[in-house]
Amino acid sequence: MLLALWVLVRFSLAVGRINLQTIKNELNIKTAMKNKIISLISGLSLVSGLAVGPVAFASNSADVTKALAHATALEMPAKAASLVATASAADKQSVAAAVIKASVKLSPSVAIDVVSAVAHENPAMASVVAVTAVTLNHKQISLITKAAAAAAPSEAAGIVAALIKVFPNDYGVIAIAAAKGAPTAGREILAVVAEYVPSLQAFIQSATANYAPNSGDVLVQGVISQAAASDVAVSAAPTAPAQASPPAAPSFSAPTITSGGFQAFGGTAINYTPAQYGTVAAGKQPYAGP
């Protein structure tokens, strides 16, 4: 009797352990499946966001501001660059301009970092972000130009061209800053300057012949310095002397006849006689000289 009871208890415990293990395994399987489902949903959401999100940003710059609003100053450059990178080809330019506007509005101190990040990840958009940033903050034109050129040196000439087209009076600052950011692009930068400022072509031709090929920033600074010196010389050059006018012809007037008739000679009369000077024969006389 006791033996049978003991066997029954052992059997029940064994069955209980099996059921608990089975339940535990089922729970593990369900948990694993749940995690897989969550991962799959997250992945689909990410893909959907990358494909669809930028299109909405392109049509409404306020959405870009919202997308960057929760980013910290350290996160904003990378996030802005990502938004531009994932935009469609048709929308990249508008998205690039929108992220610069949003960054200047949200955190002006990181705007230059945003320009650098976007230009580095999207070189074709370097000129767009540079022009947009300078338009919003012209005082930092030198820093913005240098940052854009340094981030996308292959686009340095395009950056200079876009900026000079909008800010022609700042061609010197733009060219020097771009050359500092991309020193090896000096000749390309000067070619752009010559195109937009034809009066500097002579200086540029002279400079490119005298400087070494790898001294881009020095080359640009030298040309700009020569141009500045030339401007001073031109402004200080003396004007051509006025042509002397010919002397005025003397004027003649008719004699004036006064009224009152004949006026008697008031001096002393002197009489001359032939005896004083001799007699001169009639006819032609040879000239004897003084």
C-alpha positions, 0 to 999 in steps of 0.5 A: 500500500505504501509502496503503491502510494510512493510510486503514484507520487513519483509518477505525478511529480515526473508528469508535473515536471514534464508539463512545466518544461513543456509550458516553459518551452512554449513560452520561450517559443512565443517570446522568440516569435514576438521578438522576431515580429517586432524586429520585422515591423521595425525594419519595415518601418525604417525602410518605409521611413527612408523611402517615403519620409523625405518626399514629405519633407520636400513639400513642407519644410516645417516637417524638416524642422520637426524632424530635427527639433529633437536632435541634440547639437551633436546629432543634428549634422548627421541627421540633416545629412541623412535626410538629404542623402535619403531624399529622391533625386528630384527633391534633394535640392529642396531638402538640402536647403530646408535642412540648412534653414531648419538648423539655423532656426533651431541651433545657429551655432551648429549651422556650419557643422550642418553645412559641412556634414551635408556637403560631405555626404552629398557633394553635389549639394555643397553649393546649394547648402553654401548659398543657403547658409550665406544667405541666412548669415552673410557675416559668416561667408568666409567660414561657410565657404571654407567648410563647404569646400573642405567637405567637398573639395571636388566641388570647390569650383562649383561652390565658388561659382554659385556664391560669386553669382549671388554675392559678386562683390565678395569674390575675393573673400569667397575665393580665398576661403574656398582655397583654404578649404580645398588647397589643391583646387586653387587653379580651378577656383581662379578660373571661375573668378576669371570667368565672373571677373574678366578684369582679373584675367591678366593677373590670373594668367601671370599668377598661374605661371609663377606659382607651384601647382600644389600651392593653391591657397597661396596662389589665390591669395596672391592674385587677390592681393594683386587685384586689390593693389591694382584697384588702389593704383587705378583709383589713385592714378592722376587724371590726364592734364587738360589740353591748353587752349590756343591764345585768343586772337587780338581784337581790333576796334575802330578809332574813336573821333572826339568832338571839338575839331582840330586840336593844336600841337602842344609840344615844341616844333623843331625845324630841319634844314638840308644843310644839317644833313647834306643833299641826297641825289635823285635816283636810286642809291646803293644801300651801304648798311648801318 
